[in-house]
Amino acid sequence: MNKTATPAPLAGRKEWIALCILCLPLMVVSMDVSVLFFAAPAIAADLLPTATEQLWIFDIYGFILAGLLLTMGAVGDRIGRRRLLMIGSVGFALSSLFAAYAHSAGALILARGILGIAGSTLMPSTIALVRTMFQNPAQRTKALSVWSAVMASGVSVGPIIGGLLLDHFSWGSVFLINIPAMALLLVIAPFLLPESRSAARSRVDVYSSILALAAILPVTYGVKTLAEHGWAPTPAALLAVGVLIGIVFVRRQLTIQNPLLDIRALLERRTGGSILVNFIATFALMASALMNTQFLQSVLGYSPFVASLWSVLPSIAVGAAAPLAAKLSQTQGRPRVMAGGLLLSVIGFGILTQVRLEGFSPLVVMLVGAGLVAAGIVSVMTLVTDYVVGVAPADRAGAVGSLIETSSELGGAFGIALLGCVLAAVYRHAVSPHLPSTLAPEAAHSAGQTIAGASAAASHLPAEAASQVMDASREAFMTAMHVTCLVSAVILLLTTAVTLVLLRDKKPLVDVAA
């Protein structure tokens, strides 16, 4: 009897309801990356953090999250994905309570770090459970499209919810909203979510876990700091140390019996190519979000809350594109649909280069361009997740899911850092010749670095000089935005070619769940 010919069982109503429950922790974890955007002034006034402490309040969560995803994926494979999800939910709720009532910057940093640890247990557990519940390839593709859409929308929804809460409550409320969601998950999960774990239940290599964290943390921190503040010896040294530790990590994975990360699987053309495409897609998506946020607030002058409301509109395109891409992939094949998604994003970046302050409504043009960028990239990310999780052994679903999430986290950090450097460099080059020659050196330096700095400098100038500074900074930012969009479009065009070459396959894959 040919086992591969047996149809995979179809998921029923229980599994689809369970998917909705799994979206709770997924939404909360992705929201927590951005929910502090509006709370920063209130936290600064209450806790009086230093500049370094404020940086760590924002960044420690994402750093810890990225550094522990691989480890927690392997832990879930060993002890059970549902069990790890519930343990992580308790930790997330308790650390949210700790953060909400933190009385010092140090306590809030510690709470955010614990939130990152708990969050790293939730994401790989959810994707592994989706793999377990939806064994039919077509249904799994649809389920993972929902998973990807929720993941992408959480970052956009976070600032809006944060803004609404801060209009009526203290800054701690942005953490307290996590608790009801986690409580609901804990009540319902035992009844709807199946337990699953690796049959082999091999031990998690602690040394590899430490190496992964020790590599990812300094690399991410170094790249982000160098991009935000320019060259400095400390972040450059940390970046170099992280790369060296990463090399040691890779060598260990190639020599031990039960590696945390299967390097040889990544060398397989389609698996490694899919992870690479996911990394670059997230790279471009986060860069787009960075530019659009600054454009709405600093160029068009919207308040953070109004800007966040406008920024949610592209999510509508995302919600429609992910299921459509999943459906098309069944007839056209994943590589072609992924290439089409990347080209759609290229068109979106092309439209963003046409945003003009004096032309047709710049807000409308920006929203259309951003919507196409997001729709195309999220479609690609959905199909990458579906493919990599689908061909992975079921007993490694947690580890594979964590690898996808790690590539997304690192892709986002590098996208903001590297394309942010392009944006900043072009801005500095474009604005300097047009600033008033009578500007004080300190004000000129501030206005010449960022458009936010220009706005701050203009607030202390006479009306005529302030107007000149802001006009120059807005025009410079538009130039920088257009150049960065062109660079992003070229990167995605090259990635399209890579997708068609690396992911091509003349023979259909036999799904492991069949």
C-alpha positions as CSV (number, residue, x, y, z in Angstrom):
1,M,0.0,0.0,0.0
2,N,1.4,3.4,-1.0
3,K,1.1,5.6,2.1
4,T,1.7,8.8,0.1
5,A,-1.5,8.1,-1.9
6,T,-3.7,8.3,1.2
7,P,-5.5,11.6,1.3
8,A,-4.6,13.9,4.2
9,P,-7.5,14.2,6.7
10,L,-9.6,17.4,6.4
11,A,-9.8,19.8,9.3
12,G,-13.3,20.5,10.7
13,R,-15.0,23.3,12.6
14,K,-13.1,22.5,15.8
15,E,-9.7,23.2,14.0
16,W,-10.9,26.4,12.4
17,I,-12.2,27.7,15.8
18,A,-8.9,26.7,17.3
19,L,-7.1,28.7,14.6
20,C,-9.0,31.8,15.8
21,I,-7.9,31.1,19.3
22,L,-4.2,30.8,18.1
23,C,-4.5,34.2,16.6
24,L,-4.9,35.7,20.1
25,P,-1.3,35.1,21.2
26,L,0.0,35.8,17.7
27,M,-1.7,39.2,17.6
28,V,-0.6,40.1,21.1
29,V,3.1,39.2,20.5
30,S,3.2,41.1,17.2
31,M,1.4,44.1,18.8
32,D,3.9,44.3,21.6
33,V,6.6,45.2,19.2
34,S,4.9,48.6,18.4
35,V,2.5,49.2,21.2
36,L,4.9,51.5,23.1
37,F,5.2,54.0,20.2
38,F,2.7,56.4,21.7
39,A,3.5,55.6,25.4
40,A,7.1,56.9,25.2
41,P,6.3,60.4,26.4
42,A,4.2,59.2,29.3
43,I,6.8,56.7,30.3
44,A,9.6,59.3,30.1
45,A,7.6,61.7,32.3
46,D,6.8,59.0,34.9
47,L,10.0,56.9,35.1
48,L,12.6,59.5,33.9
49,P,14.7,57.0,32.0
50,T,18.1,58.0,30.6
51,A,18.6,58.0,26.8
52,T,20.2,54.6,27.0
53,E,17.5,53.2,29.3
54,Q,14.8,54.5,26.9
55,L,16.5,52.7,24.0
56,W,16.6,49.4,26.0
57,I,12.9,49.8,27.0
58,F,12.0,49.7,23.3
59,D,14.5,47.3,22.0
60,I,15.1,44.6,24.6
61,Y,11.8,42.9,23.8
62,G,12.6,42.4,20.1
63,F,16.2,41.4,20.8
64,I,15.3,38.7,23.2
65,L,12.4,37.5,21.0
66,A,14.7,37.1,18.0
67,G,17.4,35.5,20.0
68,L,15.3,32.7,21.6
69,L,12.9,31.7,18.8
70,L,15.1,28.9,17.6
71,T,15.6,27.5,21.1
72,M,11.9,27.7,22.0
73,G,10.9,26.0,18.7
74,A,13.1,23.1,19.7
75,V,11.8,23.1,23.3
76,G,8.2,22.9,22.0
77,D,9.1,20.0,19.7
78,R,10.4,18.2,22.8
79,I,8.0,19.0,25.6
80,G,4.8,19.6,23.6
81,R,3.7,22.7,21.6
82,R,0.4,23.2,23.5
83,R,2.2,22.8,26.8
84,L,4.8,25.4,25.8
85,L,2.1,27.7,24.5
86,M,0.3,27.6,27.9
87,I,3.5,28.1,29.9
88,G,4.4,31.0,27.7
89,S,0.9,32.5,28.1
90,V,1.2,32.5,31.9
91,G,4.7,34.1,31.6
92,F,3.4,36.7,29.2
93,A,0.5,37.6,31.4
94,L,2.6,37.9,34.6
95,S,5.3,39.9,32.9
96,S,2.7,42.2,31.4
97,L,1.4,42.8,34.9
98,F,4.9,43.4,36.1
99,A,5.6,45.9,33.2
100,A,2.3,47.7,33.8
101,Y,3.2,48.6,37.4
102,A,6.9,49.0,37.0
103,H,8.2,51.9,39.2
104,S,11.6,52.4,37.6
105,A,13.2,52.3,34.2
106,G,15.3,49.3,35.2
107,A,12.2,47.4,36.3
108,L,10.4,48.1,33.0
109,I,13.5,46.9,31.0
110,L,13.5,43.7,33.1
111,A,9.8,43.2,32.5
112,R,10.2,43.8,28.7
113,G,13.0,41.3,28.6
114,I,10.8,38.6,30.4
115,L,8.0,39.5,27.9
116,G,10.5,38.7,25.1
117,I,11.3,35.3,26.6
118,A,7.6,34.5,27.0
119,G,6.8,35.8,23.5
120,S,9.5,33.6,22.0
121,T,7.5,30.5,23.2
122,L,4.3,31.7,21.6
123,M,5.1,32.2,18.0
124,P,6.8,28.9,17.1
125,S,4.1,27.1,19.1
126,T,1.3,28.6,17.1
127,I,2.8,27.8,13.8
128,A,3.7,24.2,14.8
129,L,0.1,23.7,16.0
130,V,-1.2,25.0,12.7
131,R,1.0,22.4,11.0
132,T,-0.5,19.7,13.3
133,M,-4.2,20.7,13.0
134,F,-4.2,21.3,9.2
135,Q,-2.7,18.3,7.5
136,N,-4.5,18.8,4.2
137,P,-2.2,20.9,2.1
138,A,-4.9,23.2,0.7
139,Q,-6.4,23.8,4.1
140,R,-3.0,24.4,5.6
141,T,-2.3,27.0,3.0
142,K,-5.5,28.8,3.9
143,A,-4.8,28.6,7.6
144,L,-1.2,29.9,7.2
145,S,-2.5,32.8,5.1
146,V,-4.6,33.8,8.0
147,W,-1.6,33.3,10.4
148,S,0.5,35.6,8.2
149,A,-2.1,38.2,7.9
150,V,-2.7,38.4,11.6
151,M,1.1,38.5,12.2
152,A,1.5,41.4,9.8
153,S,-1.6,43.4,11.0
154,G,-0.5,43.2,14.7
155,V,2.3,45.6,14.2
156,S,-0.1,48.1,12.6
157,V,-2.8,47.6,15.2
158,G,-0.5,48.1,18.2
159,P,0.0,51.8,17.9
160,I,-3.7,52.4,17.4
161,I,-4.8,50.4,20.4
162,G,-2.0,52.1,22.4
163,G,-3.2,55.5,21.3
164,L,-6.8,54.8,22.3
165,L,-5.8,53.5,25.7
166,L,-3.5,56.4,26.4
167,D,-6.3,58.8,25.7
168,H,-8.1,57.5,28.8
169,F,-5.7,55.5,31.0
170,S,-2.1,55.5,32.2
171,W,0.8,54.1,30.1
172,G,0.6,50.8,32.0
173,S,-2.7,50.0,30.2
174,V,-0.9,49.1,27.0
175,F,0.5,46.1,28.9
176,L,-2.6,45.2,30.8
177,I,-4.6,44.5,27.6
178,N,-2.4,41.4,27.1
179,I,-3.8,39.7,30.2
180,P,-7.4,39.1,29.1
181,A,-6.2,37.6,25.8
182,M,-3.8,35.3,27.6
183,A,-6.4,34.3,30.2
184,L,-8.9,33.4,27.4
185,L,-6.3,31.3,25.7
186,L,-5.5,29.4,28.9
187,V,-9.2,28.6,29.4
188,I,-9.9,27.4,25.9
189,A,-6.6,25.9,24.8
190,P,-7.0,22.6,26.7
191,F,-10.3,21.9,25.0
192,L,-9.6,22.9,21.4
193,L,-5.8,22.6,20.8
194,P,-4.3,19.2,20.3
195,E,-1.0,18.3,22.0
196,S,1.8,17.4,19.7
197,R,5.5,16.8,20.1
198,S,8.4,15.2,18.3
199,A,8.4,11.4,18.5
200,A,12.2,11.4,18.9
201,R,12.1,14.0,21.7
202,S,15.9,14.6,21.4
203,R,17.5,16.8,24.0
204,V,17.8,20.5,23.3
205,D,21.5,21.5,23.0
206,V,21.9,24.2,25.6
207,Y,25.2,25.3,24.3
208,S,23.7,25.9,20.9
209,S,20.9,27.9,22.4
210,I,23.4,30.2,24.2
211,L,25.4,30.6,21.0
212,A,22.3,31.5,19.0
213,L,21.3,34.2,21.6
214,A,24.9,35.4,21.8
215,A,25.1,35.8,18.1
216,I,21.7,37.4,17.3
217,L,21.7,39.9,20.1
218,P,24.9,41.8,19.3
219,V,24.4,41.6,15.5
220,T,20.9,43.1,15.8
221,Y,21.9,45.7,18.3
222,G,25.0,46.6,16.3
223,V,23.2,47.0,13.0
224,K,20.3,49.0,14.5
225,T,22.7,51.3,16.5
226,L,25.0,52.0,13.6
227,A,22.1,52.8,11.4
228,E,20.5,55.1,13.9
229,H,23.6,57.0,15.2
230,G,26.3,56.4,12.6
231,W,29.7,54.9,13.1
232,A,30.8,54.1,16.6
233,P,33.4,51.6,17.8
234,T,31.2,49.9,20.4
235,P,28.3,48.8,18.2
236,A,30.8,47.9,15.4
237,A,32.8,45.7,17.8
238,L,29.5,44.1,19.0
239,L,28.5,43.4,15.4
240,A,31.9,41.7,14.7
241,V,31.6,39.6,17.9
242,G,28.1,38.5,16.9
243,V,29.3,37.4,13.5
244,L,32.2,35.4,15.0
245,I,29.9,33.7,17.5
246,G,27.5,33.0,14.6
247,I,30.3,31.2,12.7
248,V,30.9,29.1,15.9
249,F,27.2,28.4,16.1
250,V,27.1,27.2,12.4
251,R,30.1,24.9,12.9
252,R,28.6,23.3,15.9
253,Q,25.3,22.7,14.1
254,L,27.2,20.8,11.4
255,T,29.0,18.5,13.9
256,I,26.5,17.6,16.6
257,Q,23.9,14.8,16.3
258,N,20.8,16.8,17.2
259,P,21.4,20.4,15.9
260,L,19.2,23.3,17.0
261,L,19.2,24.4,13.4
262,D,19.6,22.0,10.5
263,I,22.2,23.8,8.4
264,R,22.2,21.1,5.8
265,A,18.5,21.5,5.2
266,L,19.1,25.2,4.5
267,L,21.5,24.2,1.8
268,E,18.7,22.5,0.0
269,R,17.9,24.9,-2.9
270,R,14.2,25.4,-2.3
271,T,14.2,25.4,1.5
272,G,17.2,27.7,1.9
273,G,15.9,29.9,-1.0
274,S,12.5,30.2,0.7
275,I,14.1,31.4,3.9
276,L,16.2,33.9,2.0
277,V,13.2,35.2,0.1
278,N,11.3,35.6,3.4
279,F,14.3,37.5,4.9
280,I,14.4,40.0,2.0
281,A,10.7,40.4,1.8
282,T,10.5,41.4,5.5
283,F,13.6,43.6,4.9
284,A,11.6,45.6,2.3
285,L,8.3,45.6,4.2
286,M,9.8,47.1,7.3
287,A,11.7,49.7,5.3
288,S,8.4,50.7,3.6
289,A,6.7,51.0,7.0
290,L,9.6,53.2,8.3
291,M,9.3,55.6,5.3
292,N,5.5,55.8,5.4
293,T,5.3,56.5,9.1
294,Q,7.8,59.4,8.8
295,F,6.0,60.7,5.7
296,L,2.6,60.8,7.4
297,Q,3.9,62.5,10.6
298,S,6.8,64.7,9.5
299,V,5.8,65.6,6.0
300,L,2.0,65.7,6.0
301,G,2.0,66.8,9.7
302,Y,-0.5,64.3,11.1
303,S,-0.5,63.5,14.8
304,P,0.9,60.0,15.6
305,F,-2.6,58.7,16.3
306,V,-4.1,60.0,13.0
307,A,-1.1,58.8,11.2
308,S,-1.5,55.3,12.6
309,L,-5.1,55.2,11.6
310,W,-4.2,56.0,8.0
311,S,-1.4,53.5,8.1
312,V,-3.9,50.7,8.8
313,L,-5.6,51.1,5.5
314,P,-3.0,49.1,3.5
315,S,-3.9,46.2,5.8
316,I,-7.1,45.8,3.9
317,A,-5.1,44.9,0.8
318,V,-3.1,42.4,2.9
319,G,-6.3,40.7,4.1
320,A,-7.4,40.1,0.6
321,A,-4.0,39.3,-1.0
322,A,-2.9,36.5,1.3
323,P,-5.8,34.1,0.7
324,L,-5.8,34.9,-3.0
325,A,-2.1,34.1,-3.2
326,A,-2.7,30.8,-1.4
327,K,-5.5,29.9,-3.9
328,L,-3.5,30.8,-6.9
329,S,-0.5,28.8,-5.8
330,Q,-2.5,25.6,-6.1
331,T,-2.9,26.1,-9.8
332,Q,0.1,28.3,-10.8
333,G,2.7,27.0,-8.4
334,R,4.3,28.8,-5.5
335,P,7.4,30.2,-7.3
336,R,5.3,32.0,-9.9
337,V,2.8,33.4,-7.4
338,M,5.7,34.5,-5.1
339,A,7.4,36.1,-8.1
340,G,4.1,37.9,-8.9
341,G,3.8,39.1,-5.3
342,L,7.3,40.5,-5.4
343,L,6.6,42.3,-8.7
344,L,3.4,43.7,-7.2
345,S,5.6,45.1,-4.4
346,V,8.0,46.5,-7.0
347,I,5.0,48.3,-8.6
348,G,4.0,49.6,-5.2
349,F,7.5,51.0,-4.6
350,G,7.4,52.6,-8.1
351,I,4.1,54.3,-7.2
352,L,5.7,55.6,-4.0
353,T,8.4,57.3,-6.1
354,Q,5.6,59.4,-7.7
355,V,4.4,60.9,-4.4
356,R,4.7,64.7,-4.8
357,L,3.7,67.4,-2.3
358,E,2.3,69.6,-5.1
359,G,0.8,66.9,-7.3
360,F,-2.2,64.7,-7.0
361,S,-3.2,63.9,-3.4
362,P,0.1,62.7,-1.8
363,L,-1.8,60.8,0.9
364,V,-3.8,58.8,-1.7
365,V,-0.8,58.0,-3.8
366,M,1.1,56.9,-0.7
367,L,-1.7,54.6,0.5
368,V,-2.0,53.0,-2.9
369,G,1.7,52.4,-3.1
370,A,2.0,51.1,0.5
371,G,-1.0,48.9,0.0
372,L,0.6,47.2,-3.0
373,V,3.9,46.8,-1.3
374,A,2.3,45.2,1.8
375,A,-0.1,43.0,-0.3
376,G,2.7,41.6,-2.4
377,I,5.2,41.0,0.4
378,V,2.7,39.4,2.8
379,S,1.6,37.1,0.0
380,V,5.2,36.0,-0.4
381,M,5.6,35.5,3.3
382,T,2.4,33.4,3.4
383,L,3.6,31.1,0.7
384,V,7.1,30.8,2.2
385,T,5.6,29.7,5.5
386,D,3.3,27.3,3.9
387,Y,6.0,25.7,1.8
388,V,8.7,25.4,4.5
389,V,6.3,24.2,7.2
390,G,4.6,21.8,4.7
391,V,7.7,20.0,3.6
392,A,9.3,19.9,7.1
393,P,8.9,16.7,9.2
394,A,6.0,17.0,11.5
395,D,8.2,16.3,14.5
396,R,10.3,19.4,13.7
397,A,7.5,21.8,13.0
398,G,8.3,24.0,16.0
399,A,12.0,24.3,15.1
400,V,11.1,25.1,11.5
401,G,8.5,27.6,12.4
402,S,11.0,29.3,14.7
403,L,13.5,29.5,11.8
404,I,10.9,31.3,9.7
405,E,10.1,33.8,12.5
406,T,13.8,34.4,13.1
407,S,14.4,35.2,9.5
408,S,11.4,37.6,9.7
409,E,12.7,39.3,12.8
410,L,16.2,39.7,11.5
411,G,15.0,40.8,8.1
412,G,12.9,43.5,9.7
413,A,15.8,44.7,11.8
414,F,18.2,44.8,8.9
415,G,15.7,46.4,6.6
416,I,15.1,49.3,9.0
417,A,18.8,49.6,9.6
418,L,20.3,49.4,6.1
419,L,17.5,51.0,4.1
420,G,17.2,53.5,6.9
421,C,20.8,54.3,6.3
422,V,20.1,55.0,2.6
423,L,17.1,57.2,3.6
424,A,19.3,59.2,6.1
425,A,22.3,59.6,3.8
426,V,20.3,60.9,0.9
427,Y,18.4,63.2,3.2
428,R,21.6,64.7,4.6
429,H,23.0,65.2,1.1
430,A,19.8,66.8,-0.2
431,V,19.0,69.1,2.7
432,S,22.3,70.8,3.5
433,P,22.5,73.1,0.4
434,H,19.0,74.5,1.0
435,L,19.2,75.4,4.7
436,P,19.4,79.1,5.5
437,S,23.0,80.2,5.8
438,T,22.1,82.3,8.9
439,L,21.1,79.2,10.8
440,A,23.0,78.6,14.1
441,P,25.5,75.6,13.9
442,E,23.5,73.5,16.4
443,A,20.2,74.1,14.6
444,A,21.9,73.4,11.2
445,H,23.3,70.2,12.5
446,S,20.0,69.0,13.9
447,A,18.1,69.9,10.7
448,G,20.7,68.3,8.5
449,Q,20.4,64.9,10.2
450,T,16.7,64.0,10.1
451,I,13.4,65.6,9.3
452,A,12.4,65.2,12.9
453,G,15.5,67.1,13.9
454,A,14.5,69.8,11.4
455,S,11.1,70.1,13.0
456,A,12.6,70.4,16.5
457,A,15.1,73.0,15.3
458,A,12.3,75.0,13.5
459,S,10.2,75.2,16.7
460,H,12.8,77.6,18.1
461,L,13.2,79.8,15.1
462,P,11.4,82.9,13.8
463,A,8.5,82.1,11.5
464,E,10.3,82.9,8.2
465,A,13.4,80.9,9.1
466,A,11.3,78.0,10.4
467,S,9.3,77.9,7.2
468,Q,12.5,77.8,5.1
469,V,13.9,75.0,7.2
470,M,10.8,72.9,7.0
471,D,10.4,73.4,3.3
472,A,14.0,72.3,2.7
473,S,13.6,69.3,5.0
474,R,10.3,68.1,3.4
475,E,11.8,68.3,-0.1
476,A,14.9,66.5,1.0
477,F,12.9,63.8,2.7
478,M,10.8,63.3,-0.5
479,T,14.1,62.9,-2.5
480,A,15.4,60.5,0.1
481,M,12.1,58.5,0.1
482,H,12.1,58.2,-3.7
483,V,15.7,57.0,-3.8
484,T,15.1,54.5,-1.0
485,C,12.0,53.2,-2.8
486,L,14.0,52.8,-6.0
487,V,16.7,50.8,-4.1
488,S,14.0,48.7,-2.5
489,A,12.4,48.0,-6.0
490,V,15.8,46.9,-7.4
491,I,16.4,44.6,-4.5
492,L,12.9,43.0,-5.0
493,L,13.5,42.7,-8.7
494,L,16.7,40.7,-8.1
495,T,14.8,38.7,-5.5
496,T,12.2,37.9,-8.1
497,A,14.8,36.4,-10.3
498,V,16.3,34.5,-7.4
499,T,12.8,33.1,-6.6
500,L,12.2,31.8,-10.0
501,V,15.7,30.2,-10.2
502,L,16.0,28.7,-6.6
503,L,12.4,27.6,-6.1
504,R,11.8,26.1,-9.6
505,D,10.7,22.5,-9.5
506,K,9.7,20.3,-12.4
507,K,8.4,17.6,-10.2
508,P,5.6,18.1,-7.7
509,L,6.5,17.8,-4.0
510,V,5.0,15.0,-2.0
511,D,3.5,16.6,1.0
512,V,4.9,15.0,4.2
513,A,1.4,15.1,5.8
514,A,-0.2,13.0,3.0
